[in-house]
Amino acid sequence: MDKIRIRGGKPLSGEIVIGGAKNAGLPLMAAGLLTDERLVLSNVPHLADIRTMQELVAQHGVAVEPVGTDGRTVAIGGEITNSVAPYDIVRKMRASVFVLGPLVARAGEAKVSLPGGCAIGNRPIDLHIKGLEAMGAEIVLEGGYVQARAPKGLHGARIAFPFVSVGATENLLMAAALAEGRTELVNAAREPEICDLAHCLVAMGAQIEGIGTAHLVVEGVKRLHGAEHAIIPDRIECGTYACAAAITGGDLFLRGGRLDHLGALVKALREAGVDIDETPQGLHVRRRAGLHGADVMTEPYPGFATDMQAQYMALMCVCDGAALITETIFENRFMHVPELNRMGARINVHGSSAIVRGVPQLSGAPVMATDLRASFSLVLAGLAAQGETTVNRVYHLDRGYEAVEQKLAACGADIERIPG
């Protein structure tokens, strides 16, 4: 397995281009199953999870073709010839479940393996299933697969989520686009990625009201047509590199970054002593004299994103004072704590909260990535640490971050990938 070696202590300076959002691109590619015409997606990131979704969509019989030579524009569309999403593909990535709604809505049936992905906690798909059942689908769980049938098509329904679920909102939004009648999604998630999906569906002919709110209303249509859509910039990549500027005492311009997508992270970083200024082209991030501890609690958007918790924790490891970080979304999302402590951090976990007491200096050490976002928290710690850090199992990193070594090295980091 590949490793990443970092010799820390160098402030970052320069420009980093923020790529297309992984968490927007994945459901958008599944949306290509909703029409036999071409859905052309641009600003597609070069990531392992995106390649997995392309493979999954293609094996349903739909054409997935590159447009141009840079690999960042993809055309999806065609007839569905296979409604089975097999375990061998789905096990690699939880987002594979996004094909469930589109397949049932358009083909009238689907057989989708129960998904895999990062081991950060229990992420059941019961809300996806209950929502589709409310829309008329007949669903059984058998042999590790979700088998859904709606031979007469789906119909509209009022679906009130008991708690906010990004994945269920996206899956049911896609299904509702082709369902007969009106569907209401109450207590729907409001993440920028959901808005991006909704805007793409509207461009394809869907009728959706309430975009950006917790109450989505969809009037189903008989068919959707092709469209062209540019994927929004990745707010998690942007926030991660903002933390990189801050933890190294650097100065970065994050081209394409959007302040309105970062939610509560902006307030936390500014409270901690980080300057963030927006321009029409992106965000300018730099650290003031010192870092101060600032408490956060993960919450659905626009609250503090759970996908930024590990990176923010790495930043707090070198703050003045202490910070309380509370995780409310996933129960196993503190697996990076022992690895950060190996580097000299002072973190104590009490249930769903972690108390981070800042230290003057982290020390380089061999560490192991446990999931996607935790992997970058270790890279951040390595950038700030004295000495050499080796991050193992970086295949987690490759699922969600593109060209990490190249982007950081171009801004002055001493970093390299060691092939495994």
Disulfide bonds with the S-S distance in Angstrom:
none
